[in-house]
Amino acid sequence: MALSLRQKQTNCIVRMLNLNQQPLTALGGTGNGGPAEEVYKILILDRLCRDILSPLIHVKDLRKHGITLFFSIDKERQTIPDVPAIYFVRPDSTNVQRIIADASRGLYESFHLNFSSSLPRPLLEELASGTLKSDSISRISKVYDQYVEFITLEDNMFSLAQESVYVQLNDPSAGEAEIEAIMDRIVGGLFCVLVTLGVVPIIRCARGGPAEMVATALDARLREHLVSKNNLFAEGGNLGASHQRPVLCLFDRNFELSVGIQHDWSYRPLVHDVLGMKLNKISVPSDASGGKGRGAASMVPYELDNSDSFWVGNASSPFPKVAEEIEIQLSKYKQDVEEVNRKTGGQDGVDFDGQELIGNTKHLMNAVNSLPELTERKKVIDKHTNIATVLLGEIKERSLDSYCNLENDMLTKGSVEKGQLLAALRGKGTKADKLRLAIVYLLAVEATPQSDVESLEAALRESEVDTCAFQYVKKIKSLNISLASANSASRSNIVDWAEKLYGQSLSAVTAGMKNLLSGGRQLALTRTVEALMEGKPNPDIDSYLLFDPRAPKSSSGMGNVLRGPFKEAIVFMIGGGNYIEYSSLQELAQRQPPKHVIYGTTEVLNGVEFAEQLMVLGRKMGLGSSVPSHD
């Protein structure tokens, strides 16, 4: 995994946009001979593949790869003769039928079909028979399986964009066939990630629940593939100087539920939580009024990705430090402008323009050359000033700093002062903020007296908060306590009953209680990944299953294969992940000795979105109130 996941996926996409030939100059570097001349093409996408492209290549950059137009596959399109069309879509029957219809109408000169993952044989046969019947098979130039069915949001972070997996896995009415279908989709997505990286990992997971189910199915899929003729891992991985394989650590969201719900004070999680960042894009009011005025003002779209140096450098910083850094950058920018003005005879302290740049030729040329860089810096500073102003308005309006501090205290100390908690629930904040705080209390405080819980519920009802999600977590927590204290004779019956009632992913929901660490709180996920990468005997992970798809099949799932130390890890969260976990794992990667950690999840959720999934499960179980949760 010497290159970042983002770079490797981008290289695959760029090659696809160049008709699956190495481009003369690609985003990933220069190729060894490509097309003799540039070919102009159009691009046809479905929604998922548009989302895959979005964080990797900006629309304005598509033209660099000869893409003159792009269309959605489900929209009516006009015939464009003499132009090749690149299709980039999911391999499903609907898309195959649309391709057949387009080919039969002769919409384009030639069809270069690229499927985001492997095209199953029945669909390939459907495509072949459909184009044969319409006498249009000659228009199908090539068919490729691209294995890129995942969205890379950061250099080392990806999402499978599979919605509501947590609800589906924990739904008491979920049937075996439905659970298996979800597992197949997750395994398919992870297989694409591994193909893109070119690695066959050692797989580790806890016993029981979705993590073991995914590990078992992925191990089987990799084993089956490794013995096939068209083995995509023939080279054994592209790990540069390190010939060691990475470890893939699989977790279920119930492993550490509190992280999915809590507020966070760092810039990137705050932007995601408050401004609803999707695919690295947000919209904020143009006047940066913040607070309640957000809806009324005209909205300005911003992209937050690795082309933004301020975002790259400060995304993991606490918000107050980000505000300071904006001031520092602005001050430095003003100094540089004054320096240019001074050398060229402009006025001190006044933004320059081309008319004012007078002086000797050398200084004038230097000033002209520095204009684009200064202009770009000012644009970035203005962008983050605007974002920070909106965030600050929301922080004041909702007392978000109080929520962050209170939740962090509870999760670190495992206790809370009741009056302080009730005051927060009766104070500022949205209904979702209050619900999240109450759920963190349930997860963080091991002994929750019934009277305190009732006071909390009363405070939530006073604020007209829908308590379905709160009741659901309370029920799961009490069930876990019952399981933990059950004697061995009756335990199996309780487990059987619990799994029937609460779906397949019953696990240690209250793992958040164990986050006590000297010198502050470290996520249980990060501690466990660190232990798995070290590979030393450790009571926390000694029971974890181990699968090696390259080794002879072991019936126990604990084969005698290399257990560490690992320099590289892929961490995958089933049921929804977040930027808090990503930041924590990147901090682990930067410790000595340095490591490389990629973080992935079925979908990226902020606290509000995850609370909504808990609410859905609460309703399915007939728990809580039916008060509308809108603010």
Number of C-alpha atoms within 10 A of each C-alpha: 23 13 14 17 22 20 18 19 25 23 20 17 22 23 20 22 26 22 21 18 15 21 25 17 15 17 15 16 11 12 13 10 11 16 12 8 7 13 13 15 23 20 20 21 21 17 13 18 21 17 17 24 20 17 22 23 14 11 13 8 11 17 14 15 22 16 20 12 14 17 15 16 19 13 8 7 11 9 12 13 12 11 16 21 27 26 26 28 24 22 18 12 14 10 21 21 16 14 23 23 16 19 23 18 12 16 21 20 17 22 23 20 23 27 21 22 20 17 19 11 9 10 16 15 11 15 20 16 14 20 22 14 11 13 12 19 19 12 18 19 15 13 14 16 16 22 23 27 26 27 27 28 23 22 16 19 24 24 25 25 20 19 14 18 21 22 20 21 25 22 22 18 15 17 14 10 9 13 19 15 11 17 22 17 15 21 21 20 23 24 22 20 25 22 17 24 22 19 22 23 23 24 25 26 25 22 15 15 19 27 23 22 20 23 25 19 17 22 24 15 16 20 18 12 15 17 10 9 8 9 13 16 18 11 9 13 21 16 17 10 7 12 10 16 21 25 29 27 26 22 25 27 24 25 22 23 20 27 24 26 24 24 29 24 19 20 23 22 26 24 22 20 20 17 17 18 20 16 21 17 16 18 17 23 19 17 15 22 19 24 17 11 13 19 11 9 14 12 15 14 11 15 18 24 19 16 9 13 13 20 19 14 12 18 21 22 17 16 23 13 13 22 18 11 17 19 14 11 16 18 12 12 17 17 14 14 22 19 16 24 25 16 17 21 16 21 15 15 13 11 13 17 11 10 7 13 21 15 15 11 10 11 18 19 14 13 22 15 11 14 17 11 11 16 12 12 18 15 12 19 19 14 19 18 18 20 21 21 18 25 24 21 18 20 19 15 15 17 18 23 14 16 25 15 14 21 25 19 16 21 28 22 18 20 16 16 9 11 9 10 21 19 11 19 25 14 13 17 21 19 19 20 23 24 27 25 23 25 23 27 24 22 24 27 19 16 10 14 9 9 9 12 15 11 13 22 22 15 20 21 14 11 16 17 25 22 24 26 26 27 23 22 22 17 14 18 18 12 17 19 13 13 18 11 10 15 10 9 8 10 15 13 12 15 16 10 12 19 17 16 16 18 21 22 25 23 20 19 21 23 18 26 23 18 20 16 12 8 7 12 15 16 22 20 22 20 16 15 25 18 19 26 22 15 16 13 11 12 9 12 17 13 12 18 19 27 26 23 22 16 12 11 15 13 7 9 19 15 16 12 13 14 18 17 16 19 18 23 25 23 23 24 24 25 27 27 25 25 25 21 21 23 20 16 23 19 15 19 20 12 9 7 8 12 18 19 26 22 25 29 27 25 21 25 25 25 22 21 18 25 23 17 18 22 24 19 24 22 18 15 18 13 18 17 17 13 12 11 15 10 9
